[in-house]
């Protein structure tokens, strides 16, 4: 796997909203093709994230027009801009999320990294192979295969 930091693949300063944003306003922003999620940011930190799935849940529950603070996904798993894409992918998998806000040391919110951003940098299969030093045998005899030449 290539050791690329998330800062090289993230969407810089993806859209943010305050916790007091209404569901209707969040849904309107999420309808834009270039907006995959809204990072909920109060005056000092990332406090949540809102995706289309959150809006669908609000509609399904029949809520009138609640504030995003009442239905945003929280707590938020974040990554540092220097985090390698492989580690970011592991964090997404472990947390069951598709996006992570990128938060820098002392600089606050920097951007958003999504599965689609890191996927091109990951191997298709992560294999842990423990080679025991035995020769390769394809015929099941335990002896190395040979190729006969005439």
MODELLER restraints for C-alpha pairs under 7 A, 6 or more apart:
rsr = mdl.restraints
at = mdl.atoms
rsr.add(forms.Gaussian(group=physical.xy_distance, feature=features.Distance(at['CA:1:A'], at['CA:121:A']), mean=6.65, stdev=0.5))
rsr.add(forms.Gaussian(group=physical.xy_distance, feature=features.Distance(at['CA:1:A'], at['CA:122:A']), mean=5.72, stdev=0.5))
rsr.add(forms.Gaussian(group=physical.xy_distance, feature=features.Distance(at['CA:1:A'], at['CA:123:A']), mean=6.09, stdev=0.5))
rsr.add(forms.Gaussian(group=physical.xy_distance, feature=features.Distance(at['CA:2:A'], at['CA:121:A']), mean=6.26, stdev=0.5))
rsr.add(forms.Gaussian(group=physical.xy_distance, feature=features.Distance(at['CA:3:A'], at['CA:84:A']), mean=5.75, stdev=0.5))
rsr.add(forms.Gaussian(group=physical.xy_distance, feature=features.Distance(at['CA:4:A'], at['CA:84:A']), mean=5.37, stdev=0.5))
rsr.add(forms.Gaussian(group=physical.xy_distance, feature=features.Distance(at['CA:4:A'], at['CA:85:A']), mean=5.86, stdev=0.5))
rsr.add(forms.Gaussian(group=physical.xy_distance, feature=features.Distance(at['CA:5:A'], at['CA:81:A']), mean=6.47, stdev=0.5))
rsr.add(forms.Gaussian(group=physical.xy_distance, feature=features.Distance(at['CA:5:A'], at['CA:82:A']), mean=4.93, stdev=0.5))
rsr.add(forms.Gaussian(group=physical.xy_distance, feature=features.Distance(at['CA:5:A'], at['CA:83:A']), mean=5.26, stdev=0.5))
rsr.add(forms.Gaussian(group=physical.xy_distance, feature=features.Distance(at['CA:5:A'], at['CA:84:A']), mean=4.30, stdev=0.5))
rsr.add(forms.Gaussian(group=physical.xy_distance, feature=features.Distance(at['CA:5:A'], at['CA:85:A']), mean=5.70, stdev=0.5))
rsr.add(forms.Gaussian(group=physical.xy_distance, feature=features.Distance(at['CA:6:A'], at['CA:81:A']), mean=5.48, stdev=0.5))
rsr.add(forms.Gaussian(group=physical.xy_distance, feature=features.Distance(at['CA:6:A'], at['CA:82:A']), mean=6.28, stdev=0.5))
rsr.add(forms.Gaussian(group=physical.xy_distance, feature=features.Distance(at['CA:6:A'], at['CA:83:A']), mean=5.82, stdev=0.5))
rsr.add(forms.Gaussian(group=physical.xy_distance, feature=features.Distance(at['CA:6:A'], at['CA:84:A']), mean=5.94, stdev=0.5))
rsr.add(forms.Gaussian(group=physical.xy_distance, feature=features.Distance(at['CA:6:A'], at['CA:85:A']), mean=5.37, stdev=0.5))
rsr.add(forms.Gaussian(group=physical.xy_distance, feature=features.Distance(at['CA:6:A'], at['CA:113:A']), mean=6.82, stdev=0.5))
rsr.add(forms.Gaussian(group=physical.xy_distance, feature=features.Distance(at['CA:7:A'], at['CA:81:A']), mean=4.69, stdev=0.5))
rsr.add(forms.Gaussian(group=physical.xy_distance, feature=features.Distance(at['CA:7:A'], at['CA:82:A']), mean=6.45, stdev=0.5))
rsr.add(forms.Gaussian(group=physical.xy_distance, feature=features.Distance(at['CA:9:A'], at['CA:113:A']), mean=6.96, stdev=0.5))
rsr.add(forms.Gaussian(group=physical.xy_distance, feature=features.Distance(at['CA:9:A'], at['CA:117:A']), mean=5.76, stdev=0.5))
rsr.add(forms.Gaussian(group=physical.xy_distance, feature=features.Distance(at['CA:9:A'], at['CA:118:A']), mean=6.98, stdev=0.5))
rsr.add(forms.Gaussian(group=physical.xy_distance, feature=features.Distance(at['CA:10:A'], at['CA:111:A']), mean=6.19, stdev=0.5))
rsr.add(forms.Gaussian(group=physical.xy_distance, feature=features.Distance(at['CA:10:A'], at['CA:112:A']), mean=5.42, stdev=0.5))
rsr.add(forms.Gaussian(group=physical.xy_distance, feature=features.Distance(at['CA:10:A'], at['CA:113:A']), mean=4.42, stdev=0.5))
rsr.add(forms.Gaussian(group=physical.xy_distance, feature=features.Distance(at['CA:10:A'], at['CA:117:A']), mean=6.66, stdev=0.5))
rsr.add(forms.Gaussian(group=physical.xy_distance, feature=features.Distance(at['CA:11:A'], at['CA:111:A']), mean=5.39, stdev=0.5))
rsr.add(forms.Gaussian(group=physical.xy_distance, feature=features.Distance(at['CA:11:A'], at['CA:112:A']), mean=5.21, stdev=0.5))
rsr.add(forms.Gaussian(group=physical.xy_distance, feature=features.Distance(at['CA:11:A'], at['CA:113:A']), mean=6.24, stdev=0.5))
rsr.add(forms.Gaussian(group=physical.xy_distance, feature=features.Distance(at['CA:12:A'], at['CA:110:A']), mean=6.04, stdev=0.5))
rsr.add(forms.Gaussian(group=physical.xy_distance, feature=features.Distance(at['CA:12:A'], at['CA:111:A']), mean=4.19, stdev=0.5))
rsr.add(forms.Gaussian(group=physical.xy_distance, feature=features.Distance(at['CA:12:A'], at['CA:112:A']), mean=6.55, stdev=0.5))
rsr.add(forms.Gaussian(group=physical.xy_distance, feature=features.Distance(at['CA:13:A'], at['CA:110:A']), mean=5.48, stdev=0.5))
rsr.add(forms.Gaussian(group=physical.xy_distance, feature=features.Distance(at['CA:13:A'], at['CA:111:A']), mean=4.29, stdev=0.5))
rsr.add(forms.Gaussian(group=physical.xy_distance, feature=features.Distance(at['CA:14:A'], at['CA:111:A']), mean=5.32, stdev=0.5))
rsr.add(forms.Gaussian(group=physical.xy_distance, feature=features.Distance(at['CA:14:A'], at['CA:112:A']), mean=5.95, stdev=0.5))
rsr.add(forms.Gaussian(group=physical.xy_distance, feature=features.Distance(at['CA:15:A'], at['CA:38:A']), mean=5.45, stdev=0.5))
rsr.add(forms.Gaussian(group=physical.xy_distance, feature=features.Distance(at['CA:15:A'], at['CA:39:A']), mean=6.35, stdev=0.5))
rsr.add(forms.Gaussian(group=physical.xy_distance, feature=features.Distance(at['CA:16:A'], at['CA:38:A']), mean=5.33, stdev=0.5))
rsr.add(forms.Gaussian(group=physical.xy_distance, feature=features.Distance(at['CA:16:A'], at['CA:39:A']), mean=4.59, stdev=0.5))
rsr.add(forms.Gaussian(group=physical.xy_distance, feature=features.Distance(at['CA:16:A'], at['CA:40:A']), mean=5.59, stdev=0.5))
rsr.add(forms.Gaussian(group=physical.xy_distance, feature=features.Distance(at['CA:16:A'], at['CA:41:A']), mean=6.26, stdev=0.5))
rsr.add(forms.Gaussian(group=physical.xy_distance, feature=features.Distance(at['CA:17:A'], at['CA:38:A']), mean=6.53, stdev=0.5))
rsr.add(forms.Gaussian(group=physical.xy_distance, feature=features.Distance(at['CA:17:A'], at['CA:39:A']), mean=6.30, stdev=0.5))
rsr.add(forms.Gaussian(group=physical.xy_distance, feature=features.Distance(at['CA:17:A'], at['CA:40:A']), mean=5.00, stdev=0.5))
rsr.add(forms.Gaussian(group=physical.xy_distance, feature=features.Distance(at['CA:17:A'], at['CA:41:A']), mean=6.06, stdev=0.5))
rsr.add(forms.Gaussian(group=physical.xy_distance, feature=features.Distance(at['CA:18:A'], at['CA:40:A']), mean=5.50, stdev=0.5))
rsr.add(forms.Gaussian(group=physical.xy_distance, feature=features.Distance(at['CA:18:A'], at['CA:41:A']), mean=5.30, stdev=0.5))
rsr.add(forms.Gaussian(group=physical.xy_distance, feature=features.Distance(at['CA:18:A'], at['CA:42:A']), mean=5.49, stdev=0.5))
rsr.add(forms.Gaussian(group=physical.xy_distance, feature=features.Distance(at['CA:19:A'], at['CA:40:A']), mean=5.90, stdev=0.5))
rsr.add(forms.Gaussian(group=physical.xy_distance, feature=features.Distance(at['CA:19:A'], at['CA:41:A']), mean=6.81, stdev=0.5))
rsr.add(forms.Gaussian(group=physical.xy_distance, feature=features.Distance(at['CA:19:A'], at['CA:42:A']), mean=6.51, stdev=0.5))
rsr.add(forms.Gaussian(group=physical.xy_distance, feature=features.Distance(at['CA:19:A'], at['CA:67:A']), mean=6.77, stdev=0.5))
rsr.add(forms.Gaussian(group=physical.xy_distance, feature=features.Distance(at['CA:19:A'], at['CA:68:A']), mean=5.53, stdev=0.5))
rsr.add(forms.Gaussian(group=physical.xy_distance, feature=features.Distance(at['CA:19:A'], at['CA:69:A']), mean=4.71, stdev=0.5))
rsr.add(forms.Gaussian(group=physical.xy_distance, feature=features.Distance(at['CA:20:A'], at['CA:67:A']), mean=5.36, stdev=0.5))
rsr.add(forms.Gaussian(group=physical.xy_distance, feature=features.Distance(at['CA:20:A'], at['CA:68:A']), mean=6.36, stdev=0.5))
rsr.add(forms.Gaussian(group=physical.xy_distance, feature=features.Distance(at['CA:20:A'], at['CA:69:A']), mean=6.54, stdev=0.5))
rsr.add(forms.Gaussian(group=physical.xy_distance, feature=features.Distance(at['CA:21:A'], at['CA:67:A']), mean=5.47, stdev=0.5))
rsr.add(forms.Gaussian(group=physical.xy_distance, feature=features.Distance(at['CA:21:A'], at['CA:68:A']), mean=5.74, stdev=0.5))
rsr.add(forms.Gaussian(group=physical.xy_distance, feature=features.Distance(at['CA:22:A'], at['CA:65:A']), mean=6.08, stdev=0.5))
rsr.add(forms.Gaussian(group=physical.xy_distance, feature=features.Distance(at['CA:22:A'], at['CA:66:A']), mean=5.74, stdev=0.5))
rsr.add(forms.Gaussian(group=physical.xy_distance, feature=features.Distance(at['CA:22:A'], at['CA:67:A']), mean=4.36, stdev=0.5))
rsr.add(forms.Gaussian(group=physical.xy_distance, feature=features.Distance(at['CA:22:A'], at['CA:68:A']), mean=5.88, stdev=0.5))
rsr.add(forms.Gaussian(group=physical.xy_distance, feature=features.Distance(at['CA:23:A'], at['CA:55:A']), mean=6.94, stdev=0.5))
rsr.add(forms.Gaussian(group=physical.xy_distance, feature=features.Distance(at['CA:23:A'], at['CA:65:A']), mean=5.41, stdev=0.5))
rsr.add(forms.Gaussian(group=physical.xy_distance, feature=features.Distance(at['CA:23:A'], at['CA:66:A']), mean=5.67, stdev=0.5))
rsr.add(forms.Gaussian(group=physical.xy_distance, feature=features.Distance(at['CA:23:A'], at['CA:67:A']), mean=5.82, stdev=0.5))
rsr.add(forms.Gaussian(group=physical.xy_distance, feature=features.Distance(at['CA:23:A'], at['CA:68:A']), mean=5.90, stdev=0.5))
rsr.add(forms.Gaussian(group=physical.xy_distance, feature=features.Distance(at['CA:24:A'], at['CA:65:A']), mean=6.36, stdev=0.5))
rsr.add(forms.Gaussian(group=physical.xy_distance, feature=features.Distance(at['CA:27:A'], at['CA:55:A']), mean=6.49, stdev=0.5))
rsr.add(forms.Gaussian(group=physical.xy_distance, feature=features.Distance(at['CA:30:A'], at['CA:36:A']), mean=6.48, stdev=0.5))
rsr.add(forms.Gaussian(group=physical.xy_distance, feature=features.Distance(at['CA:30:A'], at['CA:37:A']), mean=6.60, stdev=0.5))
rsr.add(forms.Gaussian(group=physical.xy_distance, feature=features.Distance(at['CA:30:A'], at['CA:52:A']), mean=6.76, stdev=0.5))
rsr.add(forms.Gaussian(group=physical.xy_distance, feature=features.Distance(at['CA:36:A'], at['CA:51:A']), mean=6.87, stdev=0.5))
rsr.add(forms.Gaussian(group=physical.xy_distance, feature=features.Distance(at['CA:37:A'], at['CA:49:A']), mean=6.93, stdev=0.5))
rsr.add(forms.Gaussian(group=physical.xy_distance, feature=features.Distance(at['CA:37:A'], at['CA:50:A']), mean=5.74, stdev=0.5))
rsr.add(forms.Gaussian(group=physical.xy_distance, feature=features.Distance(at['CA:37:A'], at['CA:51:A']), mean=4.73, stdev=0.5))
rsr.add(forms.Gaussian(group=physical.xy_distance, feature=features.Distance(at['CA:38:A'], at['CA:49:A']), mean=5.69, stdev=0.5))
rsr.add(forms.Gaussian(group=physical.xy_distance, feature=features.Distance(at['CA:38:A'], at['CA:50:A']), mean=5.08, stdev=0.5))
rsr.add(forms.Gaussian(group=physical.xy_distance, feature=features.Distance(at['CA:38:A'], at['CA:51:A']), mean=6.49, stdev=0.5))
rsr.add(forms.Gaussian(group=physical.xy_distance, feature=features.Distance(at['CA:39:A'], at['CA:46:A']), mean=6.93, stdev=0.5))
rsr.add(forms.Gaussian(group=physical.xy_distance, feature=features.Distance(at['CA:39:A'], at['CA:48:A']), mean=6.20, stdev=0.5))
rsr.add(forms.Gaussian(group=physical.xy_distance, feature=features.Distance(at['CA:39:A'], at['CA:49:A']), mean=4.51, stdev=0.5))
rsr.add(forms.Gaussian(group=physical.xy_distance, feature=features.Distance(at['CA:39:A'], at['CA:50:A']), mean=6.44, stdev=0.5))
rsr.add(forms.Gaussian(group=physical.xy_distance, feature=features.Distance(at['CA:40:A'], at['CA:46:A']), mean=5.89, stdev=0.5))
rsr.add(forms.Gaussian(group=physical.xy_distance, feature=features.Distance(at['CA:40:A'], at['CA:47:A']), mean=5.68, stdev=0.5))
rsr.add(forms.Gaussian(group=physical.xy_distance, feature=features.Distance(at['CA:40:A'], at['CA:48:A']), mean=4.80, stdev=0.5))
rsr.add(forms.Gaussian(group=physical.xy_distance, feature=features.Distance(at['CA:40:A'], at['CA:49:A']), mean=5.27, stdev=0.5))
rsr.add(forms.Gaussian(group=physical.xy_distance, feature=features.Distance(at['CA:41:A'], at['CA:47:A']), mean=5.60, stdev=0.5))
rsr.add(forms.Gaussian(group=physical.xy_distance, feature=features.Distance(at['CA:45:A'], at['CA:108:A']), mean=6.60, stdev=0.5))
rsr.add(forms.Gaussian(group=physical.xy_distance, feature=features.Distance(at['CA:46:A'], at['CA:109:A']), mean=6.85, stdev=0.5))
rsr.add(forms.Gaussian(group=physical.xy_distance, feature=features.Distance(at['CA:47:A'], at['CA:74:A']), mean=6.80, stdev=0.5))
rsr.add(forms.Gaussian(group=physical.xy_distance, feature=features.Distance(at['CA:47:A'], at['CA:75:A']), mean=6.96, stdev=0.5))
rsr.add(forms.Gaussian(group=physical.xy_distance, feature=features.Distance(at['CA:47:A'], at['CA:76:A']), mean=6.62, stdev=0.5))
rsr.add(forms.Gaussian(group=physical.xy_distance, feature=features.Distance(at['CA:48:A'], at['CA:72:A']), mean=5.62, stdev=0.5))
rsr.add(forms.Gaussian(group=physical.xy_distance, feature=features.Distance(at['CA:48:A'], at['CA:73:A']), mean=5.41, stdev=0.5))
rsr.add(forms.Gaussian(group=physical.xy_distance, feature=features.Distance(at['CA:48:A'], at['CA:74:A']), mean=4.90, stdev=0.5))
rsr.add(forms.Gaussian(group=physical.xy_distance, feature=features.Distance(at['CA:48:A'], at['CA:75:A']), mean=6.38, stdev=0.5))
rsr.add(forms.Gaussian(group=physical.xy_distance, feature=features.Distance(at['CA:48:A'], at['CA:76:A']), mean=5.55, stdev=0.5))
rsr.add(forms.Gaussian(group=physical.xy_distance, feature=features.Distance(at['CA:49:A'], at['CA:72:A']), mean=5.55, stdev=0.5))
rsr.add(forms.Gaussian(group=physical.xy_distance, feature=features.Distance(at['CA:49:A'], at['CA:73:A']), mean=5.28, stdev=0.5))
rsr.add(forms.Gaussian(group=physical.xy_distance, feature=features.Distance(at['CA:49:A'], at['CA:74:A']), mean=6.95, stdev=0.5))
rsr.add(forms.Gaussian(group=physical.xy_distance, feature=features.Distance(at['CA:50:A'], at['CA:72:A']), mean=5.10, stdev=0.5))
rsr.add(forms.Gaussian(group=physical.xy_distance, feature=features.Distance(at['CA:50:A'], at['CA:73:A']), mean=6.24, stdev=0.5))
rsr.add(forms.Gaussian(group=physical.xy_distance, feature=features.Distance(at['CA:54:A'], at['CA:71:A']), mean=6.75, stdev=0.5))
rsr.add(forms.Gaussian(group=physical.xy_distance, feature=features.Distance(at['CA:54:A'], at['CA:72:A']), mean=6.75, stdev=0.5))
rsr.add(forms.Gaussian(group=physical.xy_distance, feature=features.Distance(at['CA:77:A'], at['CA:100:A']), mean=6.23, stdev=0.5))
rsr.add(forms.Gaussian(group=physical.xy_distance, feature=features.Distance(at['CA:78:A'], at['CA:100:A']), mean=5.28, stdev=0.5))
rsr.add(forms.Gaussian(group=physical.xy_distance, feature=features.Distance(at['CA:78:A'], at['CA:101:A']), mean=5.05, stdev=0.5))
rsr.add(forms.Gaussian(group=physical.xy_distance, feature=features.Distance(at['CA:78:A'], at['CA:102:A']), mean=5.76, stdev=0.5))
rsr.add(forms.Gaussian(group=physical.xy_distance, feature=features.Distance(at['CA:78:A'], at['CA:103:A']), mean=6.48, stdev=0.5))
rsr.add(forms.Gaussian(group=physical.xy_distance, feature=features.Distance(at['CA:79:A'], at['CA:88:A']), mean=6.85, stdev=0.5))
rsr.add(forms.Gaussian(group=physical.xy_distance, feature=features.Distance(at['CA:79:A'], at['CA:100:A']), mean=6.64, stdev=0.5))
rsr.add(forms.Gaussian(group=physical.xy_distance, feature=features.Distance(at['CA:79:A'], at['CA:101:A']), mean=6.53, stdev=0.5))
rsr.add(forms.Gaussian(group=physical.xy_distance, feature=features.Distance(at['CA:79:A'], at['CA:102:A']), mean=4.99, stdev=0.5))
rsr.add(forms.Gaussian(group=physical.xy_distance, feature=features.Distance(at['CA:79:A'], at['CA:103:A']), mean=6.07, stdev=0.5))
rsr.add(forms.Gaussian(group=physical.xy_distance, feature=features.Distance(at['CA:80:A'], at['CA:102:A']), mean=5.57, stdev=0.5))
rsr.add(forms.Gaussian(group=physical.xy_distance, feature=features.Distance(at['CA:80:A'], at['CA:103:A']), mean=5.28, stdev=0.5))
rsr.add(forms.Gaussian(group=physical.xy_distance, feature=features.Distance(at['CA:80:A'], at['CA:104:A']), mean=5.38, stdev=0.5))
rsr.add(forms.Gaussian(group=physical.xy_distance, feature=features.Distance(at['CA:81:A'], at['CA:102:A']), mean=5.94, stdev=0.5))
rsr.add(forms.Gaussian(group=physical.xy_distance, feature=features.Distance(at['CA:81:A'], at['CA:103:A']), mean=6.73, stdev=0.5))
rsr.add(forms.Gaussian(group=physical.xy_distance, feature=features.Distance(at['CA:81:A'], at['CA:104:A']), mean=6.02, stdev=0.5))
rsr.add(forms.Gaussian(group=physical.xy_distance, feature=features.Distance(at['CA:85:A'], at['CA:118:A']), mean=5.66, stdev=0.5))
rsr.add(forms.Gaussian(group=physical.xy_distance, feature=features.Distance(at['CA:86:A'], at['CA:122:A']), mean=6.63, stdev=0.5))
rsr.add(forms.Gaussian(group=physical.xy_distance, feature=features.Distance(at['CA:89:A'], at['CA:115:A']), mean=6.86, stdev=0.5))
rsr.add(forms.Gaussian(group=physical.xy_distance, feature=features.Distance(at['CA:89:A'], at['CA:118:A']), mean=6.81, stdev=0.5))
rsr.add(forms.Gaussian(group=physical.xy_distance, feature=features.Distance(at['CA:92:A'], at['CA:98:A']), mean=5.99, stdev=0.5))
rsr.add(forms.Gaussian(group=physical.xy_distance, feature=features.Distance(at['CA:92:A'], at['CA:99:A']), mean=6.84, stdev=0.5))
rsr.add(forms.Gaussian(group=physical.xy_distance, feature=features.Distance(at['CA:98:A'], at['CA:114:A']), mean=5.75, stdev=0.5))
rsr.add(forms.Gaussian(group=physical.xy_distance, feature=features.Distance(at['CA:98:A'], at['CA:115:A']), mean=5.47, stdev=0.5))
rsr.add(forms.Gaussian(group=physical.xy_distance, feature=features.Distance(at['CA:99:A'], at['CA:112:A']), mean=6.77, stdev=0.5))
rsr.add(forms.Gaussian(group=physical.xy_distance, feature=features.Distance(at['CA:99:A'], at['CA:113:A']), mean=5.62, stdev=0.5))
rsr.add(forms.Gaussian(group=physical.xy_distance, feature=features.Distance(at['CA:99:A'], at['CA:114:A']), mean=4.24, stdev=0.5))
rsr.add(forms.Gaussian(group=physical.xy_distance, feature=features.Distance(at['CA:99:A'], at['CA:115:A']), mean=6.36, stdev=0.5))
rsr.add(forms.Gaussian(group=physical.xy_distance, feature=features.Distance(at['CA:100:A'], at['CA:112:A']), mean=5.78, stdev=0.5))
rsr.add(forms.Gaussian(group=physical.xy_distance, feature=features.Distance(at['CA:100:A'], at['CA:113:A']), mean=5.37, stdev=0.5))
rsr.add(forms.Gaussian(group=physical.xy_distance, feature=features.Distance(at['CA:100:A'], at['CA:114:A']), mean=6.44, stdev=0.5))
rsr.add(forms.Gaussian(group=physical.xy_distance, feature=features.Distance(at['CA:101:A'], at['CA:111:A']), mean=5.91, stdev=0.5))
rsr.add(forms.Gaussian(group=physical.xy_distance, feature=features.Distance(at['CA:101:A'], at['CA:112:A']), mean=4.47, stdev=0.5))
rsr.add(forms.Gaussian(group=physical.xy_distance, feature=features.Distance(at['CA:101:A'], at['CA:113:A']), mean=6.35, stdev=0.5))
rsr.add(forms.Gaussian(group=physical.xy_distance, feature=features.Distance(at['CA:102:A'], at['CA:109:A']), mean=6.14, stdev=0.5))
rsr.add(forms.Gaussian(group=physical.xy_distance, feature=features.Distance(at['CA:102:A'], at['CA:110:A']), mean=5.40, stdev=0.5))
rsr.add(forms.Gaussian(group=physical.xy_distance, feature=features.Distance(at['CA:102:A'], at['CA:111:A']), mean=5.07, stdev=0.5))
rsr.add(forms.Gaussian(group=physical.xy_distance, feature=features.Distance(at['CA:102:A'], at['CA:112:A']), mean=5.46, stdev=0.5))
rsr.add(forms.Gaussian(group=physical.xy_distance, feature=features.Distance(at['CA:102:A'], at['CA:113:A']), mean=6.80, stdev=0.5))
rsr.add(forms.Gaussian(group=physical.xy_distance, feature=features.Distance(at['CA:103:A'], at['CA:109:A']), mean=4.55, stdev=0.5))
rsr.add(forms.Gaussian(group=physical.xy_distance, feature=features.Distance(at['CA:103:A'], at['CA:110:A']), mean=5.44, stdev=0.5))
rsr.add(forms.Gaussian(group=physical.xy_distance, feature=features.Distance(at['CA:104:A'], at['CA:110:A']), mean=6.40, stdev=0.5))
rsr.add(forms.Gaussian(group=physical.xy_distance, feature=features.Distance(at['CA:135:A'], at['CA:143:A']), mean=6.94, stdev=0.5))
rsr.add(forms.Gaussian(group=physical.xy_distance, feature=features.Distance(at['CA:135:A'], at['CA:144:A']), mean=5.64, stdev=0.5))
rsr.add(forms.Gaussian(group=physical.xy_distance, feature=features.Distance(at['CA:136:A'], at['CA:144:A']), mean=5.54, stdev=0.5))
rsr.add(forms.Gaussian(group=physical.xy_distance, feature=features.Distance(at['CA:137:A'], at['CA:143:A']), mean=5.71, stdev=0.5))
rsr.add(forms.Gaussian(group=physical.xy_distance, feature=features.Distance(at['CA:137:A'], at['CA:144:A']), mean=4.84, stdev=0.5))
rsr.add(forms.Gaussian(group=physical.xy_distance, feature=features.Distance(at['CA:137:A'], at['CA:145:A']), mean=5.61, stdev=0.5))
rsr.add(forms.Gaussian(group=physical.xy_distance, feature=features.Distance(at['CA:138:A'], at['CA:145:A']), mean=6.52, stdev=0.5))
